[in-house]
Amino acid sequence: MSHQVHVHALPEYVGEGELAGAVAVVIDVLRASTTIVHALDAGAKEIIPCLEIDEARAVAAQLPRDECVLGGERGALPIEGFDLGNSPTEYHPMSVGGKTIVLTTSNGTRALLQARGARRVLVGAFVNASAVLRALAGEDPIHLICAGSNGKVTRDDVLLAGMLVERLRQASGADLRMNAQAVTARENWISSFAVPYVTGAEPLPPALLAAELRKSLAGQRMASLGLDDDLLAAAQIDQFDTVPELDLETLRIRRARDGHTAS
């Protein structure tokens, strides 16, 4: 039995109705996906993704102040008056444990909300790649949606999509059917590193992956702002077992448990 995996280098490349009945994985390596995984692993209760800054402020205003954290960025910079920016390491047990996070970012939260036509919506990053693959076991079709950077394709997202495609191909062999963007993403991944790293036979050193992420459109922007620590944080492959999932009824992101969103 063949399985299908589709990669979309930007959310805009997803056709109308194409996600119906599918599982979507939203990818924003630098940095929303990585930050969301950090936050939930640190004990955040849930994350409410918002499109606009004013919307995020309004949502946060309806929650008890001591139970809510307002986080996000614009242009990779923290938003004035917000509690936290979008650096993954800001989201630790002391800052977000037990709290609801209201989050708005330039690309990642938009991609998440655009994916809600899928049957399930997961959040993928290098830091939880293997956990995402385990959550995808038996799922078909699969759509990997790259958030991009301000409407442009950014290679950090494509690299992760390529890694996931390669791992899925290893698991299913010739039975995996890929769209053209999935083929391209996989080629990007396998051409970027030595074979043992590409296949997973040896762990990919974070510094090596961070150097590659730094070359991407989003990575160049972050490097110009002195955010190299965030690049390294995003390059820690399989640091966490947490798989965030968007609850399609409440549009809140929670930690998935045994293939289902925690309620």
Secondary structure, DSSP 4 states (H G I P E B T S, - for coil): --EEEEEESSGGGSPTTTTTT-EEEEE-TTTHHHHHHHHHHTT--EEEE-SSHHHHHHHHHTS-GGGEEEEEEETTEEPTT-SB-S-GGG-SHHHHTT-EEEEE-SSHHHHHHHTTTSSEEEEE-GGGHHHHHHHHTT--SEEEEE--BTTB--HHHHHHHHHHHHHHHHHHGGGEEE-HHHHHHHHHHHTTS-HHHHHTSSPPPHHHHHHHHHTSHHHHHHHHTT-HHHHHHHT-TT-----EEEETTTTEEEEEETTEE--
